[in-house]
Amino acid sequence: MTEIDNLGIKDKRNVLRIFVRTIVFLILLLVVFVIVFMTNQRHGELFRLDKSGALDLSDYNFEERGRVYLQHGWDFYPNQLLRPSDFSEHDETVYPSYTNFSISPAGWASSNLKPSSNLMDSRYIGDNGVGTYRLRMKVPKGTDLLSMDFPEINYAAEIYVNGTLVKEIGKATDNPADYRHQETYSRVNLQPDELGNIDIVVSCANFTSAIGGITVAPALGTPDQVESISTISKMWICVVITLSLLIIIAGFFVAATFRNKQKYFYFTLIIICSLLYEISDKFIVALPGSWNKLLQVTFYFLLMFITSLYFASIYPREFDFFGRIRNWDIIIIFVAMISFLSAYWIAPHLLYRTSTLVANSLFAAGINFYNFFRVLYKTPRHPKEGTFHLISSVLASIIFSTLLIRSPQVYFISLHSIGVVVLVFGTAMYFTIRYVRNFEKISMFTQELEVAVQEKTGSITKVNAELVNANQMLIKNEEARKKMMSNVSHDLRTPITAIRGYIELIMNSKNKISQENLETYLRSMHTRSVQMEQLIDDLVQLTRLESDNAKLDKQPISLKDMIESLFELYVMETEGSGKQLTLDLPDNDSLTIMGDPNRMLRVIENIIVNALRYTEEDGIVEVSAYRESALLGGESIHFTVRDNGIGIPTAEQLYIFDRFYRAANAAVNKSGSGLGLSIVKSIVDKHNGKIWVESVEKKGTRFHVIIPAANRNNNNKSSAEESNE
């Protein structure tokens, strides 16, 4: 109980479920055994006796009503070994007898004997001795051949039909020295006379067992009806053998999955011994003397011993009660088995004593109880397979108990053989259900594994794609870095070379340099240094913008004012050049945004400067800005600059915002570092804006910049400040 108390709630429920299943199985098995036992009994019918004392079957139709079991209506002559000649009409001797004697499993020692008047002074018949059975019948006239079986006569007999000896079992004699016993199933043919009379005399002798004479009511019927008893019985044995062989063969393959294969070996031996026990029955193979009983009792004790080995092997070794006794229990059972079998093989007559039956029963009961106790003790500790093992122990106990049951059966289908079939089917069902469940689990795990593999494969594919893209990006960045370094070195080297050239020219000049030339040189050197400073400043600004911690000084900005100021500046610079600038802005909208003024000024200025730079002398540059509704709600300011200059090739439009990238047609006679648009895009991105370009080569370009507009409060505030000014 301590082990059960230590179990969790789930394990306790499992143990309780195991016991409930075992009880249900036990009830069902007992119901099956009772049904088979009750429906397979030879219940004799009562027929009236005619004036001569013969059993009157003259109105019985065997073809329509089937066979009958002759349990009643016999005459029994105790302590007398009589022959048909002793009952002849010329012999007027009156023999002490029992009339209307009934056949029972107790043999001639049955307690329901009704003595006739001439038996009052006869001797009482004991367990051993001789006796004669006589049955006179009258069957319908013209009845053809009939048959009668004698399943069990203990243990020597002579069977006479209408005065003719038709069967001899062992040697029936009243002299124990000449007596020879034999166990067999007998079937004899009966040929009625012209009047339908049949006279059967069975002379019996028994100096072997405590039960003598006929113990099972004979069956009477047509030859086919009586023969069907043995046919069906032998077919049943064949079915049992076939099923057992199938489970042994199937178990051989199933045992390959067992960690401990001993239990399969013992289970196979149990099945084999059960089959040998059934085959050694006198009904299957009739052997002389006591060989049938010797073989059956040998297999009986082997079954007990092997079953103990089986239940000892199904659980792992543990340091508990059974672990502490080690294998002494098996040794004791083995020694007891050897002792019993040695006694029986040395003195076979012991097999027929009542005390032997009691001893065998006690031995079986002790082994069954011990095996059941072992499984019951282990079940709470190993609840996973507790149901199968507990039911197996109960089934084994019932099967082995039925080995000793004697009953007058119609068909020789023993309860033991039914138990073997139940064991075979139960084992097959258990392993089938077990492996089906395991297969379902494996299928489920396989599906889950396939899904996981697919997910992992998808993830790996995605990661591989990302790695490929990252690798391509790294390659592209590396190429851009090399190009940037080349451009930077070129753009820095050019002014440095120019400055150095002017310095060397001044230093190496042999003639005095005029003031005008000197100023020209210095002005050029200043211009080159400014270019260097601008390039370095652009690089620093771009690096800061591309970093995550770049800070913007955001405040309300009127893009309208900013654009108008730049427009006026560049209108004055382009005067006399032939280039034409136009401006399109709303009248009543300051186009206010929240942004960094200096950086937004850089965006507008850079785009306008690029448009002027790449436009011919008679070109047109159109600058416009307006408010529009944003796609995700709110409003935005849309700024555009359109020109009719050289345009940008379509294949290069994707790269114009890259650092140091300059279109092929833009580099012709035009200076620039290639960082301007990169800086512009970084600034626009920092303001949560968007920039793109539309261009057709040799026709012109249009840049679009969209920046989220400030809310109306900031817009009104900006307008009010303008009015106050």
RABELFEN-V970439 format. One record per helix or strand of 2 or more residues. SS is the DSSP state (a for helix, b for strand). FROM is the first residue (numbers start at 1). LEN is the number of residues. If there is no record, write none. Layout:
# RABELFEN-V970439
SS_FROM_LEN / SS_FROM_LEN
This chain:
# RABELFEN-V970439
a_2_4 / a_9_31 / b_55_3 / a_62_4 / b_68_3 / b_74_5 / a_84_4 / b_98_4 / a_107_3 / a_117_3 / b_129_11 / b_146_5 / b_153_2 / b_156_6 / b_164_6 / b_186_5 / b_197_10 / b_213_2 / b_218_4 / a_223_35 / a_262_18 / a_291_23 / a_321_4 / a_328_19 / a_348_5 / a_354_26 / a_383_20 / a_415_94 / a_515_32 / b_554_5 / a_559_15 / b_580_5 / b_592_5 / a_597_17 / b_620_10 / b_635_9 / a_650_6 / a_676_11 / b_690_7 / b_700_10 / a_712_13
